[in-house]
């Protein structure tokens, strides 16, 4: 027993071996001298390999054209707090193809009813042209296949690889920062680009984190990268606890996804309490510069100072290394602002594309579902009205109180409905204003990469 304790070099195992219960179990003499009450076993953590769904794999294989890569994401794949999936919750899919026009043409043969009327009139080639507008995605929401409600998107392999490599739009690359369920992957698909995307996400997160941090903090920052610039987040159309709801119940999946990336990184080291990142020395920053996506460090070609609304630059910056040195030892707000610039315009454009591709009715239905998630308190209002009905019935009399409470309940429901519709219309108008305001700045940023 004690020889094992001396030879053990893993700190977490040493700590377990010091435990009185474990010593008693391994030492019979000690167990005769005292009685040990075993601790109540904790429920096992979810296995990282539990992300599997044979039924969904078969559904994709039987009902859709072949693709280079297909993966599922969202609350139907990863359990989320405050967002339990229901029968009306869609399963989100992404299909990656090397020939979008050919894929849509094949899909038209069996699934033409998935497309809106306008898209059916345009035909497969017209759909491919609409898809080719940034962020290069085409979505069909509220599609029922074999009893499963789906929302599936299509993107070309060329555009996906560019997004994974340089964070061109972060629209699909951001979804791949989080654990997903891979339903199909062609052997010829270059999976190294997905690894590079994870590496970029890890080292970008280090610019936001202190010297010492926990795995929860790390994965929260990584998960937040794909949301901090999304127009739905900026307009508060997403649940403000969305990142927390994703990370906390899925820590094991995040650990499994990033384990090899963390192990090979020279900038992060595991400790007894979490992680510790290396000092941002000149040598380390030169290495980190190569690990970050190009669009994150934008240097104006005309030699002027980088434009930032939150981070003041007192002098011009000639190289990306100088910019990284200032940001790494200064303030993370510049990095956050750059991510917002990458995400904002593509997310605005995709919102407008959604109305065109999915149709007005489905777009309105989808937006209302998002608003419902962003305003979960509407359920509490309904419950409050119900309890008030019981109390008023006991005090006032059955007929009068019943009419009063039913009236209040219906008004509360309608006012919430009107509020959601109003927020949707105002938000849609704000999309246009945001597009006009940031379009020029976005194009300058893109031209400099």
The 8 nearest C-alpha neighbors of each residue, nearest first, counted from 0:
[[1, 3, 2, 4, 25, 26, 22, 16],
 [0, 2, 4, 3, 5, 6, 16, 22],
 [3, 1, 5, 4, 0, 6, 7, 16],
 [2, 4, 0, 6, 1, 5, 7, 16],
 [3, 5, 1, 2, 7, 6, 0, 13],
 [6, 4, 2, 3, 7, 1, 8, 13],
 [5, 7, 3, 4, 2, 8, 1, 9],
 [8, 6, 4, 5, 9, 3, 13, 12],
 [7, 9, 10, 6, 13, 12, 5, 4],
 [8, 10, 12, 11, 7, 13, 14, 6],
 [11, 9, 13, 12, 14, 8, 271, 7],
 [10, 12, 14, 13, 9, 15, 271, 16],
 [13, 11, 15, 14, 9, 10, 16, 7],
 [14, 12, 10, 16, 15, 11, 9, 17],
 [13, 15, 11, 17, 12, 16, 10, 18],
 [16, 14, 12, 18, 17, 13, 11, 21],
 [17, 15, 13, 18, 14, 12, 21, 22],
 [18, 16, 14, 15, 19, 13, 22, 21],
 [17, 19, 15, 16, 21, 20, 22, 14],
 [20, 18, 22, 21, 23, 17, 16, 24],
 [21, 19, 23, 22, 18, 24, 35, 37],
 [20, 22, 24, 23, 18, 19, 16, 25],
 [23, 21, 19, 25, 24, 20, 26, 18],
 [24, 22, 30, 26, 20, 21, 25, 29],
 [23, 25, 21, 22, 26, 20, 27, 30],
 [24, 26, 22, 23, 21, 27, 0, 30],
 [25, 27, 23, 29, 28, 24, 22, 30],
 [28, 26, 30, 29, 25, 31, 23, 24],
 [29, 27, 30, 31, 26, 32, 23, 25],
 [28, 30, 27, 32, 31, 26, 23, 33],
 [29, 31, 27, 23, 28, 32, 33, 26],
 [32, 30, 28, 29, 33, 27, 34, 23],
 [33, 31, 29, 30, 28, 34, 27, 23],
 [34, 32, 30, 31, 35, 29, 23, 28],
 [33, 35, 30, 36, 32, 31, 23, 29],
 [34, 36, 37, 33, 20, 30, 23, 19],
 [37, 35, 38, 34, 20, 39, 33, 23],
 [38, 36, 35, 39, 20, 40, 34, 21],
 [39, 37, 40, 36, 20, 41, 35, 21],
 [38, 40, 41, 37, 36, 42, 20, 43],
 [39, 41, 38, 42, 37, 43, 44, 36],
 [42, 40, 43, 39, 44, 38, 37, 45],
 [41, 43, 44, 40, 45, 39, 46, 38],
 [44, 42, 41, 45, 46, 40, 251, 47],
 [43, 45, 46, 42, 251, 41, 47, 250],
 [46, 44, 43, 47, 251, 49, 249, 252],
 [45, 47, 48, 49, 44, 251, 252, 43],
 [48, 46, 252, 49, 251, 255, 45, 50],
 [47, 49, 46, 50, 51, 252, 45, 255],
 [48, 50, 46, 47, 51, 45, 52, 252],
 [51, 49, 48, 180, 47, 52, 76, 179],
 [50, 52, 49, 53, 180, 48, 181, 182],
 [51, 53, 55, 54, 56, 50, 182, 180],
 [54, 52, 56, 55, 57, 51, 182, 58],
 [55, 53, 57, 56, 52, 58, 59, 51],
 [56, 54, 58, 57, 52, 53, 59, 182],
 [57, 55, 53, 182, 59, 58, 54, 60],
 [56, 58, 60, 54, 55, 59, 61, 53],
 [57, 59, 55, 61, 56, 60, 62, 54],
 [60, 58, 56, 57, 62, 61, 63, 55],
 [59, 61, 57, 58, 62, 63, 56, 65],
 [62, 60, 58, 59, 57, 63, 64, 56],
 [61, 63, 59, 60, 58, 64, 144, 109],
 [62, 64, 59, 60, 61, 106, 65, 110],
 [65, 63, 106, 105, 102, 66, 62, 60],
 [64, 66, 63, 67, 60, 102, 96, 68],
 [67, 65, 96, 68, 95, 94, 64, 69],
 [66, 68, 185, 96, 95, 184, 188, 69],
 [69, 67, 184, 95, 66, 183, 94, 185],
 [70, 68, 94, 183, 182, 93, 181, 95],
 [69, 71, 181, 182, 180, 93, 92, 179],
 [72, 70, 92, 180, 91, 179, 181, 93],
 [73, 71, 179, 76, 91, 180, 92, 70],
 [74, 72, 75, 76, 91, 77, 90, 71],
 [73, 75, 77, 76, 78, 79, 84, 72],
 [74, 76, 73, 90, 77, 84, 78, 72],
 [75, 77, 74, 72, 73, 78, 71, 180],
 [78, 76, 74, 75, 73, 79, 249, 72],
 [77, 79, 74, 76, 248, 80, 75, 249],
 [80, 78, 244, 245, 82, 74, 77, 81],
 [79, 81, 244, 82, 83, 78, 245, 248],
 [82, 80, 83, 79, 244, 375, 240, 241],
 [83, 81, 80, 79, 84, 74, 372, 244],
 [82, 84, 81, 79, 85, 80, 78, 74],
 [85, 83, 88, 75, 82, 74, 86, 87],
 [86, 84, 88, 87, 83, 89, 75, 82],
 [85, 87, 88, 84, 148, 89, 147, 146],
 [88, 86, 85, 89, 148, 84, 141, 147],
 [89, 87, 85, 84, 86, 90, 148, 75],
 [88, 90, 149, 148, 150, 91, 87, 141],
 [91, 89, 149, 75, 150, 148, 92, 88],
 [90, 92, 150, 72, 71, 151, 149, 73],
 [93, 91, 71, 151, 70, 152, 150, 72],
 [92, 94, 152, 70, 69, 151, 153, 71],
 [95, 93, 69, 153, 68, 152, 66, 154],
 [96, 94, 68, 154, 67, 156, 155, 66],
 [97, 95, 155, 66, 67, 156, 98, 99],
 [96, 98, 156, 155, 99, 67, 95, 157],
 [97, 99, 101, 96, 100, 102, 155, 156],
 [100, 98, 102, 101, 127, 96, 155, 103],
 [101, 99, 127, 124, 103, 102, 98, 123],
 [102, 100, 104, 98, 99, 103, 105, 123],
 [101, 103, 99, 105, 104, 100, 106, 98],
 [104, 102, 106, 123, 100, 105, 101, 107],
 [105, 103, 123, 101, 107, 102, 106, 100],
 [104, 106, 102, 103, 107, 108, 101, 64],
 [105, 107, 103, 108, 110, 104, 109, 102],
 [108, 106, 111, 104, 110, 105, 109, 103],
 [107, 109, 106, 105, 110, 111, 104, 103],
 [108, 110, 107, 106, 111, 105, 62, 63],
 [111, 109, 107, 112, 106, 113, 108, 114],
 [110, 112, 107, 113, 114, 109, 108, 106],
 [113, 111, 110, 114, 115, 107, 119, 109],
 [112, 114, 111, 110, 142, 139, 115, 140],
 [115, 113, 112, 111, 118, 119, 139, 116],
 [114, 116, 118, 357, 117, 358, 119, 356],
 [115, 117, 119, 118, 120, 114, 358, 112],
 [118, 116, 120, 119, 115, 121, 356, 355],
 [117, 119, 121, 115, 120, 116, 114, 126],
 [120, 118, 116, 122, 117, 121, 114, 115],
 [119, 121, 117, 118, 122, 116, 125, 115],
 [122, 120, 125, 118, 119, 117, 126, 123],
 [121, 123, 119, 125, 120, 124, 126, 118],
 [124, 122, 104, 126, 103, 125, 100, 127],
 [125, 123, 127, 100, 126, 122, 128, 121],
 [124, 126, 121, 128, 122, 127, 123, 129],
 [125, 127, 123, 129, 124, 128, 130, 118],
 [126, 128, 130, 124, 100, 125, 129, 99],
 [129, 127, 125, 131, 130, 126, 124, 132],
 [130, 128, 126, 131, 127, 132, 125, 137],
 [129, 131, 127, 137, 135, 136, 128, 132],
 [130, 132, 135, 128, 129, 127, 133, 136],
 [133, 131, 135, 130, 129, 134, 128, 136],
 [134, 132, 135, 345, 131, 348, 136, 349],
 [133, 135, 345, 136, 168, 132, 170, 349],
 [136, 134, 133, 131, 130, 132, 154, 158],
 [137, 135, 154, 130, 153, 134, 152, 138],
 [136, 138, 130, 153, 152, 154, 135, 139],
 [139, 137, 152, 151, 140, 153, 136, 150],
 [138, 140, 151, 150, 357, 152, 114, 113],
 [141, 139, 150, 142, 138, 149, 151, 357],
 [142, 140, 149, 150, 148, 143, 89, 139],
 [141, 143, 149, 148, 140, 113, 150, 144],
 [144, 142, 148, 147, 146, 149, 141, 145],
 [143, 145, 147, 146, 142, 148, 149, 58],
 [146, 144, 147, 143, 58, 148, 62, 55],
 [145, 147, 144, 143, 148, 149, 142, 86],
 [148, 146, 144, 143, 145, 149, 90, 89],
 [147, 149, 143, 89, 142, 141, 90, 144],
 [150, 148, 90, 89, 142, 141, 143, 91],
 [149, 151, 140, 91, 139, 141, 89, 90],
 [152, 150, 92, 139, 138, 93, 91, 149],
 [151, 153, 138, 93, 137, 94, 92, 136],
 [152, 154, 94, 137, 136, 93, 95, 138],
 [155, 153, 136, 95, 135, 94, 96, 156],
 [154, 156, 96, 157, 158, 97, 95, 99],
 [155, 157, 159, 97, 96, 158, 95, 160],
 [158, 156, 160, 155, 159, 161, 97, 154],
 [159, 157, 161, 155, 160, 156, 162, 135],
 [158, 160, 162, 156, 161, 157, 163, 155],
 [159, 161, 163, 157, 162, 158, 164, 156],
 [162, 160, 158, 164, 159, 163, 165, 157],
 [161, 163, 166, 167, 159, 160, 164, 165],
 [164, 162, 160, 196, 172, 161, 166, 192],
 [163, 165, 161, 162, 160, 166, 196, 192],
 [164, 166, 292, 167, 162, 293, 161, 163],
 [167, 165, 162, 169, 168, 163, 164, 292],
 [166, 168, 162, 165, 169, 161, 341, 294],
 [167, 169, 170, 166, 341, 342, 134, 162],
 [170, 168, 172, 173, 166, 171, 167, 162],
 [171, 169, 168, 173, 172, 134, 174, 342],
 [170, 172, 174, 173, 169, 175, 159, 162],
 [171, 173, 169, 175, 163, 174, 170, 162],
 [174, 172, 225, 169, 176, 171, 175, 170],
 [173, 175, 171, 176, 172, 177, 170, 225],
 [174, 176, 172, 177, 173, 171, 178, 179],
 [177, 175, 173, 174, 197, 172, 222, 200],
 [176, 178, 175, 174, 179, 222, 253, 173],
 [179, 177, 253, 252, 256, 175, 176, 180],
 [180, 178, 72, 71, 181, 177, 70, 175],
 [179, 181, 71, 70, 50, 182, 72, 51],
 [182, 180, 70, 183, 69, 179, 71, 184],
 [183, 181, 70, 56, 69, 180, 184, 71],
 [182, 184, 69, 68, 181, 185, 70, 56],
 [185, 183, 68, 67, 186, 69, 188, 182],
 [184, 186, 67, 187, 188, 68, 183, 66],
 [187, 185, 188, 184, 189, 67, 190, 68],
 [188, 186, 185, 189, 67, 184, 190, 68],
 [189, 187, 185, 186, 190, 67, 184, 68],
 [190, 188, 191, 192, 187, 193, 186, 160],
 [189, 191, 192, 193, 188, 194, 187, 195],
 [192, 190, 194, 193, 189, 195, 196, 188],
 [193, 191, 195, 190, 194, 163, 189, 196],
 [192, 194, 196, 190, 195, 191, 163, 197],
 [195, 193, 191, 197, 192, 196, 198, 190],
 [194, 196, 192, 198, 193, 197, 199, 191],
 [195, 197, 193, 163, 199, 194, 198, 192],
 [198, 196, 200, 194, 199, 195, 176, 201],
 [197, 199, 195, 201, 196, 200, 260, 194],
 [198, 200, 291, 196, 197, 202, 201, 290],
 [199, 201, 197, 203, 198, 202, 221, 204],
 [202, 200, 198, 204, 199, 203, 197, 205],
 [203, 201, 205, 204, 199, 200, 198, 291],
 [202, 204, 200, 205, 201, 206, 199, 291],
 [203, 205, 201, 202, 206, 207, 221, 220],
 [204, 206, 208, 202, 207, 203, 201, 276],
 [205, 207, 204, 203, 208, 327, 331, 202],
 [208, 206, 205, 204, 331, 209, 203, 220],
 [207, 209, 205, 206, 204, 210, 212, 217],
 [210, 208, 211, 212, 207, 205, 276, 206],
 [209, 211, 276, 275, 208, 212, 277, 278],
 [212, 210, 275, 209, 274, 276, 213, 273],
 [211, 213, 274, 273, 216, 209, 275, 210],
 [214, 212, 273, 216, 215, 274, 217, 272],
 [213, 215, 217, 216, 273, 218, 212, 274],
 [216, 214, 213, 218, 217, 219, 250, 247],
 [217, 215, 219, 213, 214, 218, 212, 220],
 [218, 216, 214, 220, 215, 219, 221, 213],
 [217, 219, 221, 215, 220, 216, 222, 214],
 [220, 218, 216, 222, 217, 221, 215, 223],
 [219, 221, 223, 217, 218, 222, 204, 216],
 [222, 220, 218, 223, 219, 224, 204, 200],
 [221, 223, 219, 220, 224, 218, 242, 225],
 [222, 224, 220, 226, 221, 225, 227, 219],
 [225, 223, 221, 222, 226, 227, 220, 173],
 [224, 226, 173, 223, 227, 222, 169, 174],
 [225, 227, 229, 223, 224, 228, 232, 222],
 [228, 226, 224, 229, 223, 225, 339, 232],
 [339, 229, 227, 342, 343, 226, 230, 338],
 [230, 228, 226, 232, 231, 343, 342, 227],
 [229, 231, 233, 232, 343, 346, 234, 347],
 [232, 230, 236, 234, 229, 233, 237, 235],
 [231, 233, 235, 237, 230, 229, 234, 236],
 [232, 234, 230, 235, 231, 229, 228, 227],
 [233, 235, 231, 232, 236, 230, 426, 237],
 [236, 234, 232, 237, 233, 231, 238, 373],
 [235, 237, 231, 234, 373, 370, 232, 369],
 [238, 236, 373, 232, 235, 231, 239, 369],
 [237, 239, 373, 241, 240, 372, 236, 374],
 [238, 240, 241, 237, 373, 235, 242, 232],
 [241, 239, 238, 243, 242, 244, 237, 81],
 [240, 242, 244, 238, 243, 239, 245, 237],
 [243, 241, 245, 244, 240, 223, 246, 222],
 [244, 242, 246, 240, 245, 241, 247, 219],
 [243, 245, 80, 79, 241, 242, 246, 240],
 [246, 244, 79, 242, 243, 247, 241, 248],
 [247, 245, 243, 249, 248, 244, 250, 242],
 [246, 248, 249, 250, 243, 245, 244, 215],
 [247, 249, 246, 250, 245, 79, 78, 244],
 [250, 248, 246, 252, 251, 247, 253, 245],
 [249, 251, 253, 252, 247, 246, 248, 254],
 [252, 250, 254, 253, 249, 47, 255, 45],
 [251, 253, 47, 255, 249, 254, 250, 256],
 [252, 254, 256, 250, 251, 255, 257, 178],
 [255, 253, 251, 257, 252, 256, 258, 250],
 [254, 256, 252, 258, 253, 257, 47, 251],
 [257, 255, 253, 254, 258, 252, 178, 259],
 [256, 258, 260, 254, 255, 259, 261, 253],
 [259, 257, 255, 261, 260, 254, 256, 262],
 [258, 260, 262, 261, 257, 263, 256, 255],
 [261, 259, 257, 263, 258, 262, 198, 264],
 [262, 260, 264, 258, 259, 263, 257, 267],
 [261, 263, 259, 260, 264, 258, 268, 267],
 [262, 264, 260, 261, 259, 265, 258, 267],
 [263, 265, 261, 266, 262, 267, 260, 268],
 [266, 264, 267, 263, 277, 268, 262, 283],
 [267, 265, 277, 276, 264, 268, 283, 278],
 [266, 268, 276, 275, 265, 264, 277, 261],
 [269, 267, 275, 274, 276, 270, 266, 277],
 [268, 270, 274, 273, 275, 267, 271, 272],
 [269, 271, 273, 274, 272, 268, 275, 10],
 [270, 272, 273, 10, 269, 11, 274, 9],
 [273, 271, 270, 274, 213, 269, 212, 211],
 [274, 272, 213, 270, 271, 269, 212, 214],
 [275, 273, 269, 270, 212, 268, 211, 213],
 [274, 276, 211, 268, 210, 267, 269, 212],
 [277, 275, 267, 266, 210, 268, 278, 211],
 [278, 276, 266, 267, 279, 275, 265, 210],
 [277, 279, 280, 276, 283, 266, 210, 284],
 [280, 278, 283, 284, 277, 281, 327, 328],
 [279, 281, 283, 282, 278, 284, 277, 285],
 [282, 280, 284, 283, 285, 279, 324, 286],
 [281, 283, 285, 280, 284, 286, 279, 287],
 [284, 282, 280, 286, 285, 281, 279, 287],
 [283, 285, 287, 281, 286, 282, 279, 288],
 [286, 284, 288, 282, 283, 287, 281, 320],
 [285, 287, 283, 284, 288, 289, 282, 290],
 [288, 286, 284, 290, 289, 285, 283, 291],
 [287, 289, 285, 286, 290, 291, 284, 320],
 [290, 288, 287, 286, 291, 285, 292, 293],
 [289, 291, 287, 288, 199, 292, 202, 286],
 [290, 292, 199, 288, 289, 287, 293, 203],
 [291, 293, 165, 295, 294, 199, 166, 290],
 [294, 292, 295, 165, 296, 291, 448, 297],
 [295, 293, 296, 292, 297, 448, 165, 166],
 [294, 296, 293, 292, 337, 297, 334, 338],
 [297, 295, 294, 319, 293, 298, 322, 323],
 [296, 298, 294, 295, 299, 444, 447, 448],
 [297, 299, 319, 300, 305, 296, 318, 316],
 [300, 298, 301, 302, 303, 305, 447, 297],
 [299, 301, 302, 298, 447, 303, 317, 297],
 [300, 302, 299, 303, 298, 304, 317, 447],
 [301, 303, 300, 299, 317, 315, 304, 316],
 [304, 302, 315, 301, 299, 305, 316, 300],
 [303, 305, 315, 316, 314, 306, 312, 302],
 [306, 304, 299, 298, 307, 303, 312, 315],
 [307, 305, 304, 308, 312, 311, 310, 303],
 [306, 308, 310, 309, 305, 311, 333, 336],
 [307, 309, 310, 306, 311, 336, 333, 332],
 [310, 308, 307, 332, 311, 333, 336, 306],
 [309, 311, 307, 333, 308, 332, 312, 330],
 [312, 310, 313, 309, 307, 308, 306, 305],
 [313, 311, 314, 304, 310, 305, 315, 307],
 [312, 314, 311, 315, 304, 316, 310, 305],
 [315, 313, 312, 304, 316, 303, 305, 311],
 [314, 316, 304, 303, 317, 302, 313, 305],
 [317, 315, 318, 304, 322, 321, 314, 298],
 [316, 318, 302, 315, 321, 298, 319, 322],
 [319, 317, 320, 321, 316, 322, 298, 323],
 [320, 318, 322, 321, 296, 323, 298, 297],
 [319, 321, 323, 318, 322, 324, 288, 285],
 [322, 320, 324, 318, 319, 323, 316, 325],
 [321, 323, 319, 325, 320, 324, 316, 326],
 [324, 322, 326, 320, 325, 321, 327, 319],
 [325, 323, 321, 327, 322, 326, 320, 328],
 [326, 324, 322, 323, 327, 328, 329, 321],
 [325, 327, 329, 323, 324, 328, 330, 322],
 [328, 326, 324, 329, 325, 323, 206, 330],
 [329, 327, 326, 325, 324, 330, 279, 323],
 [330, 328, 326, 327, 325, 331, 324, 310],
 [329, 331, 332, 326, 333, 328, 327, 310],
 [330, 332, 334, 207, 333, 206, 335, 326],
 [333, 331, 335, 334, 330, 336, 309, 310],
 [332, 334, 336, 335, 331, 310, 337, 309],
 [335, 333, 337, 336, 332, 331, 338, 295],
 [334, 336, 332, 338, 333, 337, 339, 331],
 [337, 335, 333, 339, 334, 338, 332, 340],
 [336, 338, 340, 334, 339, 335, 295, 333],
 [339, 337, 341, 335, 340, 336, 342, 228],
 [228, 338, 340, 336, 342, 337, 341, 343],
 [341, 339, 337, 338, 343, 342, 441, 336],
 [340, 342, 338, 339, 168, 343, 337, 169],
 [343, 341, 228, 339, 340, 229, 345, 168],
 [342, 344, 228, 346, 229, 340, 339, 345],
 [343, 345, 347, 346, 342, 348, 434, 438],
 [346, 344, 348, 134, 347, 343, 342, 133],
 [345, 347, 349, 343, 344, 348, 229, 230],
 [348, 346, 344, 350, 345, 349, 430, 230],
 [347, 349, 345, 351, 350, 346, 344, 352],
 [348, 350, 352, 346, 351, 347, 353, 345],
 [351, 349, 353, 347, 348, 352, 346, 354],
 [352, 350, 348, 353, 349, 354, 347, 355],
 [353, 351, 349, 355, 354, 350, 356, 348],
 [352, 354, 350, 356, 351, 355, 357, 349],
 [353, 355, 358, 359, 352, 362, 351, 357],
 [356, 354, 352, 353, 358, 357, 351, 359],
 [357, 355, 353, 358, 354, 352, 118, 115],
 [358, 356, 115, 353, 354, 139, 361, 355],
 [357, 359, 354, 355, 115, 361, 360, 356],
 [358, 360, 362, 354, 361, 363, 357, 355],
 [359, 361, 363, 362, 358, 364, 357, 354],
 [362, 360, 364, 363, 358, 359, 357, 365],
 [363, 361, 365, 359, 364, 354, 360, 358],
 [362, 364, 366, 360, 361, 365, 359, 367],
 [363, 365, 361, 367, 362, 366, 360, 368],
 [364, 366, 362, 368, 367, 363, 361, 369],
 [367, 365, 369, 363, 368, 364, 362, 370],
 [366, 368, 370, 364, 369, 365, 371, 363],
 [367, 369, 371, 365, 366, 370, 364, 372],
 [370, 368, 366, 372, 367, 371, 373, 365],
 [371, 369, 373, 367, 372, 368, 236, 374],
 [370, 372, 368, 374, 369, 373, 367, 375],
 [373, 371, 369, 370, 374, 375, 238, 368],
 [372, 374, 238, 237, 370, 371, 236, 375],
 [375, 373, 371, 372, 376, 370, 377, 238],
 [374, 376, 377, 372, 373, 378, 371, 379],
 [377, 375, 379, 378, 374, 380, 373, 371],
 [376, 378, 380, 375, 379, 374, 381, 415],
 [379, 377, 381, 376, 380, 375, 382, 374],
 [380, 378, 382, 376, 381, 377, 383, 375],
 [379, 381, 383, 377, 378, 382, 384, 376],
 [380, 382, 378, 384, 379, 383, 385, 377],
 [383, 381, 385, 379, 384, 380, 386, 378],
 [384, 382, 380, 386, 385, 381, 379, 387],
 [383, 385, 387, 381, 382, 386, 408, 388],
 [384, 386, 382, 388, 383, 387, 381, 389],
 [387, 385, 388, 383, 389, 384, 382, 390],
 [388, 386, 384, 390, 389, 385, 391, 383],
 [387, 389, 385, 386, 391, 404, 390, 392],
 [390, 388, 392, 386, 387, 391, 393, 385],
 [389, 391, 387, 393, 392, 388, 394, 386],
 [392, 390, 394, 388, 393, 389, 400, 395],
 [391, 393, 389, 397, 400, 396, 390, 394],
 [392, 394, 390, 391, 395, 396, 389, 397],
 [395, 393, 391, 392, 396, 390, 400, 397],
 [396, 394, 392, 391, 393, 400, 397, 399],
 [397, 395, 392, 398, 400, 399, 394, 393],
 [396, 398, 392, 400, 399, 401, 395, 393],
 [399, 397, 401, 400, 396, 402, 392, 395],
 [400, 398, 402, 401, 397, 396, 403, 395],
 [399, 401, 403, 392, 402, 397, 391, 398],
 [400, 402, 398, 404, 403, 399, 397, 405],
 [403, 401, 405, 399, 400, 404, 406, 398],
 [404, 402, 400, 406, 401, 405, 399, 407],
 [403, 405, 407, 406, 388, 401, 402, 408],
 [404, 406, 408, 402, 407, 403, 401, 409],
 [407, 405, 403, 404, 409, 408, 402, 410],
 [408, 406, 404, 410, 405, 409, 411, 403],
 [407, 409, 405, 411, 406, 410, 384, 404],
 [408, 410, 412, 406, 411, 407, 413, 405],
 [411, 409, 413, 407, 412, 408, 414, 406],
 [410, 412, 408, 414, 409, 413, 407, 415],
 [413, 411, 409, 415, 410, 414, 416, 408],
 [412, 414, 416, 410, 415, 411, 417, 409],
 [413, 415, 417, 411, 416, 412, 410, 418],
 [416, 414, 418, 412, 413, 417, 419, 411],
 [415, 417, 413, 419, 414, 418, 420, 412],
 [416, 418, 414, 420, 419, 415, 421, 413],
 [419, 417, 415, 421, 416, 420, 414, 422],
 [418, 420, 422, 416, 421, 417, 423, 415],
 [421, 419, 423, 417, 418, 422, 416, 424],
 [420, 422, 418, 424, 423, 419, 417, 425],
 [423, 421, 419, 425, 420, 424, 426, 418],
 [422, 424, 420, 426, 421, 425, 419, 427],
 [423, 425, 427, 421, 426, 422, 420, 428],
 [426, 424, 428, 422, 427, 423, 421, 429],
 [427, 425, 429, 423, 428, 424, 422, 430],
 [426, 428, 424, 430, 429, 425, 423, 431],
 [429, 427, 425, 430, 426, 431, 424, 432],
 [430, 428, 432, 426, 431, 427, 433, 425],
 [431, 429, 427, 433, 428, 432, 347, 434],
 [430, 432, 434, 429, 428, 433, 435, 427],
 [431, 433, 429, 435, 434, 430, 436, 428],
 [434, 432, 436, 430, 431, 435, 437, 429],
 [433, 435, 431, 432, 438, 436, 437, 430],
 [436, 434, 432, 433, 438, 437, 431, 439],
 [437, 435, 433, 434, 438, 432, 439, 440],
 [436, 438, 440, 434, 439, 435, 441, 433],
 [437, 439, 441, 434, 440, 435, 436, 442],
 [440, 438, 442, 441, 437, 443, 436, 435],
 [439, 441, 443, 437, 442, 438, 444, 340],
 [440, 442, 438, 444, 439, 443, 437, 445],
 [441, 443, 445, 439, 444, 440, 446, 438],
 [444, 442, 446, 440, 441, 445, 439, 447],
 [443, 445, 441, 442, 447, 446, 440, 297],
 [446, 444, 442, 447, 443, 448, 441, 294],
 [447, 445, 443, 444, 448, 442, 441, 300],
 [446, 448, 444, 445, 443, 299, 300, 297],
 [447, 445, 446, 294, 293, 297, 444, 298]]
